[in-house]
Amino acid sequence: MPITPTYPGIYIEELPSNSHTITGAPTSITVFIDYSHPFKTISPKTAVQVFSPSDYERNLGGFFNTPSAYADTQFSSLPQAVNQFFLNGGSQAYVVGIPLLSYETTDNNFHTFQAPTLTVGGLTFTAREITGDSTVTADAPLVMTVEVANVSKAGDTADVKITYGAQAEIFRNVNLVTDNKNAAFSNNIKNRIGTELNPVSALVEINSSFALPSTFTAASQHFGPTITVPAGLTFKQFFNPQNFIDVFAQDSDLDKLPIFNLMVLPGVTDNSVLSQALAFCERKRAFVILDPPSNDTADPATNYIGDYVGTVPLSPNGALYFPFLKATDPLTNQVVNLPPSGYVAGIYSKTDQNRGVWKAPAGLETTLLNTSGVVDTGRMNDNRQGTLNPIGVNCLRSFPGSGTVVFGARTLVTADPAFEQWRYVPVRRTALFIEQTLYNNLTWVMFEPNDEPLWVAIRTSIENFMLALYRQGAFQGSTPSLAFQVVCDNTTTTQDDINNGIVNIIVAFAPLKPAEFVIVKIAQLAGQVQA
């Protein structure tokens, strides 16, 4: 507080500091949006925070199996994408799960499907997974079977075994005493196997009310199909663009999320959805990692990925990666083809942590884990990548000793001269990082007297932040003055601005651009004697 001098001497007054520390924003909080488990998603269309695959499983049900044998099917890769994100270096994510509850038939109508029920030995079970029947092909939904075995001589206990693909659950010596009036016996079965409100089994539940059988005998039956197509129609697809567009609406749960940096829509290539996603991320200062169509190839003769690029909405806040990757489905132990976006988001996160957002998430150090390589139709050579790189297709390639790596760092606007400054992924993401940081850290400026002392405090705070980035190697330039500039004075804020309550700040930086092309020139000295 101010000092009032009363005697001759020296007075000390502590003045409040006008310096405000700026803390860097996060760079790799990733939002995943896709169809989630139809029967186990706890909070539909809600941004649920997860820090591991087990978090995801608790909140959204984990892996689930959907038909891939049907033509034009577009089903969910969400569980796999989240899993690959964490395996490849991701650390924090939000997942917006859209429960997969309907399918479209060729009459363009969507039909709701429900979990089937099955009565075995007098007990009624409800499936907690998408199921097929005994006639399905290897690509269709898995068959789920309930088996009652090892019934005791008294007929009062038995083993209950549920199988689903590579999963199996066994509940031994389940009490099946036939006294229907005794609630303790009824609750014993419920508590062992679980109900909708208190699930124990990951595969089935027992109806909340049932009558115990008077006698219990061994039996084995499989559930019928979860998806049944009405007579006279054929199956078309699961995908409904409106399910996704709703997520981007103003005041949606995702819109209320304070901050995120990356967005992944695994396998989604519908332009109406991508357009909304890119516009949403431009407003939220975030970046979208896009996937190619699953059947696109590197061969110009068939489903050429280069043709698809021309249809993708233009935005500096997005990048496309190609091709799909091969991995093992944990439900079936079969090789499946997965969209690359979940893998790549993990690489973004790992690169940010190890090197910084200004380092391109590409190169031989970006080895992708939990994949056996790219799909055969996407295998690349230098000449083919030479035609894709200039149009913004970031290729995944395999190299001896390095495995499969990310080998491109271009944004969606690469081929557009009007957006040349945002050609590279790390340049655009560095700008978004700085914007997000300043947006979050300059709220103290509001309602302060708009004059030179405020401008000095603003410049000091931002210059300290930018200098710290410069020392980490974030910018070009041999000196700080060549690397960045911060201007906030009477040249940026006029008297009219002051009268209108406006303070203008200009922050400029010299971005680091990745070295894509290494050119080695070899010459021979003239007149040298040849060995």
N, C-alpha and C positions, 0 to 999 in steps of 0.2 A: 504494500500500500504506500501512497505518497508520504514523504517525510516532511515534517515541519521543523525547520532549523530554529533553535532557541539559544544556542551557545556557540561561541567560536570553536571550530574544530572540523573534523572529517566525518562525514555521514556516509553510510553505505545503504543503497537501495537496490534490492533484487528486482530486476525487470523480467516480465514474462517473455519467453522466447517466441519469436515470430516464425520459427522454423517448424515445419510439419513433416514428419517422416512419411514417406510413401512406400507402402508395402506392395510388392509385385503380386499381380493377380495369378491365380492358378492357370495352367495352360492345357491340361489334358483331362479335365472332368468330362466324361463321355456319356452321352445320352443314347440309349438304344430304344428303338421303336419297332415293334413287329407283333405278329400274332403270338400269343402265349398259351400256356396250357389251358385247355377248355374247362377243366374241372377243378383246377388247383390255384388259379390266380386269385389272390386275396383281395387286391384293390385294383379293379380294372381301370385303364386309362389314367392311372395315377403315377407320377414320377416317384418310384420307389428307390431309395438309395441302397446300393449293394457294394460290398468291399471284397467279395470272393464268390466263387461258384456256389458255395454252400449257402451264402446269403440269398443268392438268386433262387436256389432250390426251395428254401423255406418260404419265400414270398411269392414265387411265380410257378412253382411246381417242377422245375427241372426239365429234363429232356422228355419229349413226347414224339410219337410216331404218327405221321400222316401219309396218306396215299401219294405215291410219286409215279404210279403206273398210268394214271389218267392223263390224257392229252391236255396241254395248256394249264396244268395245275401250277399254281403259285402258292406254295405253302411256307411255313415258318422255318427260318434258320436261326431264330433268336437264341435258343439255348446254346447252340454250338458257337454262335458269334460271341456271346458273353464269355463263354468258357475260353475261347481262343484269345480274347482280349486279355484276360488275366494271365493265361499261360505265356503270353508274349510280352509282358511287361506292364500291363495296365494295373492301376491301383484303386481307382475310384470311379464309380459309374452310377447313373440313374437309369432305371428301366421302366419304360411305359409299355405295359403289357395290354394287348387287345385280345381278350379271350376268343379263341377260335370256336365260334358257336354256330356258324352257318356255312353253307356252300351254295354255289350257283348252278342251276341246270340250264339246258339249252333254250329254255323259254325265257331266259334272262330274269328269273325269279330266284330269290335267295330263300333257302329252307333251313330251319333250325334243326340241329341234331342233338340228341340227348344220350347220356350214358345208358347202355343197356343193362338190364337186370337178368339174373340167372338164379333159379332155384335148384339147389342140390341137396338131396336128403332131407328136405323140409326147411332148410335155411335159405333165405333170399339174400343174394349178394348184388351189389351195384358196382359196376366197373368204374375205376377212377382214371382209366386210360382209354385212348381211342383203340377200338378193337375191330378185328376182322372176323371171318369165320373160317371153317376148315377148307373152303374152296379157293381162298385168296391166293394170289401169286406172291412171289418173293418180295415184290416191290410194294405191295398193298399193306394196309394196317396189320400189325402183328396179331396173332391169335392169343387170346387169354383163356386159360383153362383153370378151373377149380376142381380139386380132387380131394375127396374125403376118404381117408384110409386108416388102417390100424385101429378099427373100431374095437373097443374092449368087449370082453365076453358079456359083460353086463349091459352093453349098449349105451353106457353113460358117458364115455369119453372117446375121442378120435383125434387123428391128426388132420389138419386142414392145410393143403398145399396149393398155392397159387403160382402159376408160371406165366410169364409174358416176355417173349423174346429171350434175351440173355438173363433176365431177372427171375428170381424164384424166392418165394417166402414160404416158410413152414411154421405153423403154429401147432405145437405138440400138446397132446393130452388136454385138448379143449373140453371143458365140462359140458356134456350134452344131456344132463339129467332131464327127464321128461315131465317134471312137475311144473306145469305152466302157471300155476298160481304163485310160485315162489320167485319173487323178483331177483333174488340173489343169483339164482342160476341164469336167468336171462341176462343180467348185467355182466356175469362172468364172460359170456361169449362176446358181448359188446366191447368190454374192456380189453379183451385179448386181441380182437381183430379191428374194432373201431367202427364208429358211426360218422356221419357227415360232420357233426359238431365236435367229435373227439376222434379224429382219424389216427389209427395206429398203423395199419397196413398202408403202404404206398400204392397198392394196386386195387384194393376193393374196400367196400364198407358194407356193414350190415344195416338193413333197414331199421329205423329207430323203434319200430314196433313190429313184432312178429310172434308167431306161435311156434313153440318148440315142438318138434315131431314126437309122436308117441313112440316110435321106434326109429333108430338111426342106423342106416346101412351104408356100406362103402359105395361110392359113386364118383364118376369123373365126367364133366361136361365142359364145353367151351361156350363162351358168350357169342351172341350173334353180332353182326356188324353195327358199329355206331352210326355209320352213314348209310342211309338207304335212299335210293333214287326213286321218285314216284314213277309208276307205270307209264310207259310211253315216252319217257324223257331219258336223256343221257346226262351224265355229269359234265360240268364245264370247268369250274374253278372255285377256289376258296376266296380269292382276293376280291375285296371291295374297297375301292379308293376312298370312299367317304369315311370308312373306319379310321383312316390315317389323317385325312384332312381335318377331322374334328379335333385331333390332338393339337393342331396348330392354331386353333381359334383363340381370339383375344380372351383373356381371363381364364383360359384352360389351366389345368393343374401344372402343365409344363411351362406355360407362359408365366406363371407365378414363381417359378424357380429362380432364385437370385442370380445364379451364374452357372453356366456350363460352357465348354469350349469346343467339343467335338460332337457330331451327330452321326449315328450309323442306323441305316434302315436296311438290314441284311437282305440282299437279294431283290429289293424292290426297284423296279425300273419303270414304273408307270410315271409318265411325265407330268400328269396332273398332281401327283403326290410330290414328285421331286421339285416341281416349281414352287409349291407351297412350303416345302421344307427349306429350300434355299432362301426364299424370301423371309421366312421366319428367322433363320440363322443370320441373315444380314442385319435384321433388326436387333437380334440378341448378341451380335458381335461374336458369332460362333462359326464353325467350319464343318462342312458336310463331307464325309468320305463315302463315295458312291461305288456301287458294284456294276459290272456289265451284265447283259442278259446271259443266262446260264448256258445257252447253246451258241453263243457267238464264238468265232474262231479267229485265228491269226491269218487265215487263208482268204485272200480277196475273192476267191471263187464261191465261197459258201458262208452265209451269215457273218459277213466281215464286220469286225468290231469297229473299224473305221467308219462304216456307214452309220452305225448307231450313234457315234459321237456327235454327228451333225444334228441329231434330234434332241440332244440333252439341253435343257435350259442353260443359258449363259449366266455365269456368276463367278466373281473372283473368290467367293467363299466356298468353293468346292473343288474336289479332285476325284478323278475316276481311276480305278485300278483294275487290271486285267492280267490273267484270266482267273477262273475258279481254281481251287486247290483240292487235292485229294487228301482225305483223312478217314479215320475209322469211326463209324457210328457206335457209340457205347451201348446202344440198345440191342443192336443186331450183330455187332462185331464185323460188319460188312464195310467195304470201302465205299464212301460217298463223296460227292463233289460239293464243296462248300464255297459260298461267296467269300471274297478275300477281305471285306471291310473290317470284320472283327479282328483278324490277324493284324491288319495294317494299323488299326486304332491302338493296339497294344504296342506296336513299334513306335508310333508317334509318342506315346506316353514314356516309353523307355528312353527314347532319344532326348526328350525334353528333360528328363531327370539326369541323364548322364552328360549331356552336352549343352542343352538349352534349346528354346523354341526356335532360335535363329539358325540352328543346324538342320539341314535337309534330312528328313526321316527316310533316308535311302543310302544305298551303298553296300559294300561287302560285309559291314558290321551289323547289318539288319537281318540276320538269319532268322527265318520264320520257323517256329517250333511247332511240333505236333502236326506235321504234314509230311507226306511222302513226295511232294512236289506238285507242279502244276498239272492240270488235265492235259491229255495228249493233244487236243485241238488248240491249245494255247501255247505250245512250246515255241520259243522265240529264238531268232538269230539276229545278228547285228543289222543286217539289211532290212529285215522286217520291222525291227524296232526303230530303225531310221525313218520309216514312213509314219509310225504311230506317235513317236515322241513329239514331233512338231505340232500335232493336232491335239495334244493333251491327254494321251493314253499312257498312264504310268504302268509299265510292265513289271511283272514278277518273273524272275528268271533264276535258273539253277546254274551254278558254277562249281567246278571241281574244287573241293576243299572248303567251300563256303556254304554249300547247301542252297536252298531257295531263298532269295533275297528280294527286297524292294529295290527296283532299279529305274526309278523315275520320280521326279518331284515337280511336276507341272500342274497348274490349276486348269479349270474348265475354260478359261478365257485365253489360253495360250495362243491360239491362232488369230485372235482379234487384236489388230494394232492399237485400237483405242484403249486397251487394257494392258499395254506392254509392261507397265510398272508392277502389275500384279501377276506376272507370268509364273513366278515360282512360289511353291507352297510355303517355304520358310519365310519369304519376304512378306507374304500376306498374313501369315500367322503372327509374325513379329509385330506388325502394325496392329492387329487385333489385340494382341497382348498389351501393348502400350495404351491403346484406347481403353480397354477394359480396366487397366490399372488406374489411369487418371480419372476415369469416370467414378470409380469406387473410392478414390482418395481425396477428391477435391470438394467434397460437400461442405467442408469447413469454410470455404470461400463465400458461400451464400450469406447475404445480409451484412457482410463486412463493408466498411467504408471503401468506396470504389475510387482509390487514388494511389499515388506512388507507393506508400508503405505496403499496401496490399499487393501491388504488382511486384515489388521486390520480394515479398514473402513467397509469392507464387513461383517466381523465377528460381529462387533459391531452392525450394522444395523439389521442383521438377528437375533442375540441373543436377542436384545431388543424386536423384534416382537414375537419370540418364548416364551420369558419370560412372555409377556402379555397374550399369549394363556394359558400358564401353570397356571397363576394366575386365569384365568377364569375356570379352571378345565378341560382343553382339553386333558391332558396327564396323563398317569400313572406315579408314582414315588413320593417319599416323599420329594425329593429335585430337583431343576432344573437340576442338573448334571445327575440325574437318569432319568429325564423325556425327555431330548433332548440334542443333541450335534450339534455343528456347527464347521466344520473344513475347514479352507482355509489358507494354508501356503505352505512351500516348500515341505511338504510331499504329498500334493495333486496336486501341480503345479510344475512340474519339469522344468529344463532349456529347454528341448525340447519343452515342452508346451509353455513356454514363447516365444521361437523362432518362434512358430507357432501362436502366438497371442491368446493362450488359457489360461483361468483361471478356475480352477476346484474348485467347492464348494460342500462339503458333508453336508447334513442336515439330521439328523436321529431323530426319535421321538418314544416314547413308547406309542402306541395308547391305548385308552380306548376301551375295548370290552364289549358289552352288556351282562348283566347277564340273560341268557336265562333260566337256570335251577336253581331253588331254592330248595335245598335239606335240609329238616328239619329232624334231627335225634332225636328220642325220646327214652329215656332209663329209666328204673325203678331201684331205689336203692335197692340192695339186702337186705333182712332181715327186710324190713320195715313192720310195722303192717298195715294191710289193714283196712280201715275205713268201 
